[in-house]
Amino acid sequence: MRAAVLTAYDAPLHITEIPDPTPGPGEVLLRVMASGVNPLDTKVRRGAAAHAKTMPPAILGIDTAGVVEAVGAGVDQFQIGDEVFGMTGGVGGVPGSLAELAAVDARLIAHKPKALSMAQAAALPLGFITSWEGLVDRAGVAPGDQVLVHGGAGGVGFLAIQLAIARGARVFATGSPRSLEVIRRVGATAIDYTTTAVDDYVDEYTGGDGFDIVVDNVGGATLDESFSAVKRYTGHVVSALGWGTHSLAPLSFRGATYSGVFTLMPLLTGHGRDHHGHIASQAAALADSGRLVPRLDDTTFTLADVDDAHETVGNGTASGKVIVLPQL
């Protein structure tokens, strides 16, 4: 099969022929139909993501959608010909989806939403799983909650808005001036963070009480601001980028709580992989009910121009999720 192989950090991916993988016990062999490109993929490629534990040579690509071509021993929930999707590799030494075939742990995947194309399905896994772990598993989002999503037009934030709305929450989201219309179209109240101070939008939308849940997809100073925007006593902040040094004083003075989300854990450790498959099945159900739709970049990329796909994500010029189609 053809695959895009990382042979050295911060170098072009090498398109080469390698032996076809064989599914082991508990695995299925996928014919990869689409691979989603995340900012994390570009960081792994540059050698700037030590937490992803990826060393060359490696096949990158965290998100995938494809068709089952073979089934390993002990797998009974999938059959040859099934269309599936999930967050299946690309970190921790687990081969990723930038290839024509991939042997993947069956616990990590779910049946593809019937309402979505392969490209749309491949745009969901990392972003939706991160959102679910934060909003549902950690914060317990409930009907009537006021939820603030930082980075609402980003790959994670755009899906987090839809998930929170589907769970009955009233959603607000921050963004730059050029992203505000995208945020409004998906159903959230848009907040221009470049012109509106935290105290001002907390006063305007919560009467100064703070938001029940604050979802941080930006990190750094934005996480610090989240501690000042959360509701007193009962509020909860969740972040997928809480890796810096932060003062907890603003959070403590509000009597609120915080949780970190590390979505790569099941891929890196092997623990919790069945939960990722369950979350993917929840994404499929929401998509098939019309309540979850990803936003894709207009450009179609293939393995032949995968470097251009990574460049588009890395330089921030994408207008939605970038997808690589290993096959035309």
N, C-alpha and C positions, 0 to 999 in steps of 0.2 A: 504494500500500500504506500501511498504518498503521505508524508507528514511534514509539518513545519517544526523543525528541531532547533531548540536553543543550544548552540554549541559553545557560546561564550557570552557573558553579560555585556549588555550595551552594544550588541552587534546584530546585524540583520539575521532574521531567522532563516535557517537553511532548509530549503525544500528538497527532500530526498526520499528515495525508496527504502523502506525498511520491511522486515518480515511482518506478515499479518499477525495480530494478536490472537490468542486462543482463550476463550472464557474458562476460568477455573471454577471450582465449586462456589456456588452463591453468586456467580457473575453471569452477565449476558454480553454477547457481542453485538455492538451497535454499528450499523452503517450510518455514519454521521452525516446529517443533512444540513445542519446549521450550528455554528459556534458563536456564542456571544462574547464580545470583548469588553472587559471591565477595566477601569483605571488600575485595579490591582494587577491585572495581567501585564500592563505596561511597566508597572513598578517591578514586578518579578523579572521581567526581561532585562531591566536596567541594573538588576542586582540591588535594588533599593527596598526590598521587602524581606528582610531576614526572618520575619515572623512566619512567612510562607514556606520556609525550609525547602527551597528548590535550588538544586545545583545542576549545572550543565553536565552532560547532555540531558535535555528534558523536552517533552512535548507539552507545550502550554495549552491553555484553554480551559477555563473553569466551568463554563455553562455549555450545555449541549441539548440538541434535539435530534432524534434519529429513529431508525427502524431496527427492530430486533432481527438479527440474522442467525443467531445461534444461542442456545440456552445451556448454561453449565449445570452440573449436578446440584440438586437441592433447590432449584428455582422452579416454583409452580405458579407464581403470580403473573408471569409474562410468557408469551408464546411467540414463535417466529412470525414476523409480519406486524407485530404490535408497534404502534407509534408511541414513543416515550420521550421524556425530557427530564432534566435534573442538573444538579451541580455535582459533577462527577469526577473531577481531577484537576490537573494543572498545577498542583502544589504538593509539597511533602513527598515527592517522589512518585506520586500517582499520575500516570500518563493522562494528558488532557485531550481536548476535543479538536485541536487543530490537526486533524488527520482524517483519512477516509474511513477508518475503522477504529473502534475503541472497545476494549473489554472493561466493563464497569460493574461495580458492586450493585446488585439488584436492589439493595436496601435504599440506595440513593435516588432512585428514579420513580416516576409515576407515569401513568398513561397521559399522553399529550391531550390538552384541551381540544375538543373537536372544533370549537369556534375559531381557533387560531391556526395560522400557518406555522410551518416549521421555524421560520425566522422569528416570528412573534413568540413562539414558545421558548426558543433559545434566549430570548431577551429577559426572561422572568427569573430564573432560579436564584442567583446570588442576591439580587436586589429584594426579591420577595421573601426569601428565607431570612435575610437580615431584618426586614421589616416585621415579619411574624415573630421572630425571637424577641425583638424589642417590645413591640406593641402588645402582643398576646401573651407570650411566655413570661416576660419580665413585668410589664406594666399592667396586664390584665385589662386592656381597654374595654370599656362597656358603653352601652347606649347612653347618650347624653353627655359623655365626657367632652371637655374642650381640649383638643389636641393641637399642639404647635409642632410643625415639622420644619426644621431648618434645612435649606437646600431643596425646596419642594419641586424644582424642575429637574433635579439630578436623577441618576439611574435608580438610586434607592428611594429618594424622597418622593418621586412621582408615583411609585408603587405603594409607598407607605400611606400617602394621602388616600388612595383608593381603598386600601385595606381598612384604614380607620373609618372611612365613610361607610363601608360595607358592614362594619361592626356597630354602626349607629352613632358614631361620634360626630361632633361638629369640628371641622378641621380648618386651621389657619396655617399658612406656610410662608416662610421668608424666601426672597429671591432678589436678584438684581433687576433693574428696570426692564431688560430685554426678556426676562423669563416670567414676568408677572402674568401675561396673558395665558401662557401655558398653564400656570397654576390655577387661574380662574376657570379655564375650560375643563379642568379635571374635577372641579367642584369645591375647591378650597377658597377661603378668603385670603387674598394675596397681600403680603406685607413687604414693602420695599425697604430692605435693611440698610440701604445706603442713605436714606433720608429720614428714617424713623428710628428713634432711640428705643431701647428695650422698655424703659419705664413708661414711655408714651403708649406703645401698643399694648402693654400689660394693662394700663389704665383704660384704654379705649375699649378693649375687647373682653376684659375680665373684671372691670371695676376695681382694678388694683389687687385683686386676690391672687392672680396667677393662673396658669393653665394646669389642668389635671395631669396631663402628660406632655413632656417636651421630648421630641425625638431629634437628636443631634446627628447629622450626617456630614458635618464639616470639620469638627474638632477645633483644637486651639482656642482662640478667643471666643469662638461661638459656643463652645461647651461652657466656658466661664459665664457667658451671658445667659445660658440656659439655667444655671443655678439661681439666677436672679429673676427668671421668668416663671418658675414653677410655683404651683399653689402651696400655700402654707399648710403644714401638717400632713395633708393627704397626697400632695403632689409627688410625681415620680419622673426623674430624668433618665433617659436611656441613650447610650451613645455607642456607635461602632468605631469611634475614633478617639477614645479616651486614653491615649497613650502618653500624653505629655505630663508636665507637672502643673497641677491645678490647686488653687486654694479652695477648700471645702467650706470656708466660713460662710459665704452667701447661702449655700445649701443648708448648712447647719442652722443658721439664723432663721430660716424659714421652716425648720423642722421637717424638711422633705427628704426623699430618698433617691438613690442613684443605682443604676445597674449598667454594667458593661456588656456588650455583645461581641463575641468572637466567633464569627460564622464558620471559620475554617476548622474549628476544633474537630468535628467528626472525620474530616478528610485527613487531618494530621495524626489523630490518635486512634481512629477506628471506632471510638465510642460515640453513640448517639446517631449513627447513620440511618437507622430506621425512622428516627424522628424527622430527618431531612426529607425522606421519601414521603412521610405523612404530610409535611408542610407543602411539598410539591403537589400532592393530590388536592389539598385545600386550594392552592392557586388554580388548578385546573377547574375545580368546581366553581370558583368565582368567575373565571374567564368564560366558562360555558353559560353562566347566568347573566353575562353581559356587564358584570361589575368590576372587571379587571382587564384593561387593555394596555399593552406596552406602547411606548413611543419609539419608533425606529428612525435612524438616520436615513436620508434619502439615497445614499450611495450603496451600491452592492459590491462587496468585496469577495474575492476567492482566495484560495491558498496561494495563488500566483502573486497576488498583491497584498498579502497579509501584513507586510511592513507598512504599507500605506494605511491600513486599518488601524494599526497600533499608533501610527503618527497622528491620525485624526483624533483618537481618544486622548493621547498624551498631550496634544496642544490645545485641547478644549474647544475645538471647532465643530464637534459633532452636534447635530440637531436632535439627537435621540440615541438609542442604543445602537452601537455598531455591530453588524453581523457579518461573519465570514461564512461563505457557502463552499465547503470543500469540494462539492460536485456541482456542475452546471447542468 
